[in-house]
Amino acid sequence: MAMGVYVSGTGSLFTNNGLLNVSPPFWSSVIGSNSSAQGMTILGGAKAINNHIMNIGTSEGNKGRAVLGFVYGALVSTNASFINKASG
């Protein structure tokens, strides 16, 4: 699993004011490389805010390999929060 930003715990806050790219896993014959990708994981009362750009990719261009697993921009637990303030 590819995990980008991990925010956990009440009072924890992550703010994205830049560029966050999330590239999904593609089929591979290498054991353990076929899983999921997460841009942000927000847990345990934490908060995250996106003010700018999140690129959540689902294409590998012309290589023709299939996307495997799940691709999340933000994976949020029930007691955490994510606010997307970006426009467009």
C-alpha positions as CSV (number, residue, x, y, z in Angstrom):
1,M,0.0,0.0,0.0
2,A,1.3,3.5,-0.9
3,M,0.3,5.9,1.8
4,G,1.0,9.6,1.5
5,V,0.1,11.9,4.4
6,Y,-1.0,10.2,7.6
7,V,-2.8,12.4,10.2
8,S,-4.0,10.9,13.5
9,G,-5.2,12.1,16.8
10,T,-7.6,14.7,18.2
11,G,-6.1,18.2,17.6
12,S,-3.9,17.1,14.7
13,L,-4.3,19.1,11.5
14,F,-2.8,18.8,8.0
15,T,-3.3,21.6,5.4
16,N,-2.4,21.0,1.8
17,N,-1.4,24.4,0.2
18,G,0.6,22.8,-2.6
19,L,0.3,19.9,-4.9
20,L,-0.5,16.3,-3.8
21,N,-0.2,13.6,-6.5
22,V,-1.6,10.1,-5.9
23,S,-0.5,7.5,-8.4
24,P,-2.3,4.2,-8.3
25,P,-0.7,0.8,-8.4
26,F,-0.7,-1.0,-11.7
27,W,-0.5,-4.7,-12.4
28,S,2.9,-6.2,-11.6
29,S,4.4,-9.6,-11.4
30,V,6.4,-8.5,-8.3
31,I,4.8,-10.1,-5.2
32,G,3.4,-7.5,-2.8
33,S,3.3,-4.6,-5.3
34,N,-0.4,-4.9,-6.1
35,S,-2.3,-3.0,-3.4
36,S,-3.9,0.5,-3.0
37,A,-2.8,4.1,-2.9
38,Q,-3.9,6.9,-0.6
39,G,-3.2,10.6,-0.7
40,M,-4.3,11.3,2.8
41,T,-5.3,9.1,5.7
42,I,-7.2,10.9,8.4
43,L,-8.0,9.1,11.7
44,G,-8.8,9.4,15.4
45,G,-10.3,12.9,15.5
46,A,-7.7,14.5,13.2
47,K,-8.6,17.1,10.5
48,A,-7.2,17.7,7.0
49,I,-7.9,20.6,4.7
50,N,-7.1,20.8,1.0
51,N,-6.6,24.4,-0.3
52,H,-4.9,23.7,-3.6
53,I,-4.4,20.7,-6.0
54,M,-4.8,17.0,-5.6
55,N,-4.1,14.9,-8.7
56,I,-5.7,11.5,-8.3
57,G,-4.3,9.5,-11.3
58,T,-6.0,6.5,-12.8
59,S,-4.1,6.2,-16.1
60,E,-0.6,5.0,-16.9
61,G,-0.7,6.4,-20.3
62,N,0.1,4.0,-23.2
63,K,1.6,1.2,-21.1
64,G,-1.7,-0.7,-21.0
65,R,-1.5,-2.1,-17.5
66,A,-4.6,-2.3,-15.4
67,V,-5.1,-0.3,-12.2
68,L,-5.2,-2.6,-9.2
69,G,-6.7,-2.0,-5.8
70,F,-8.2,1.2,-4.7
71,V,-7.1,4.8,-5.2
72,Y,-8.2,7.4,-2.6
73,G,-7.6,11.1,-2.5
74,A,-8.6,11.2,1.2
75,L,-9.5,8.2,3.3
76,V,-11.4,9.5,6.3
77,S,-12.4,7.6,9.5
78,T,-15.9,8.2,11.0
79,N,-14.5,10.5,13.8
80,A,-12.1,12.5,11.5
81,S,-12.8,15.2,9.0
82,F,-11.6,16.4,5.5
83,I,-12.5,19.7,3.9
84,N,-11.8,20.4,0.2
85,K,-11.6,24.2,-0.2
86,A,-10.1,24.0,-3.7
87,S,-12.2,25.2,-6.6
88,G,-12.3,23.7,-10.0
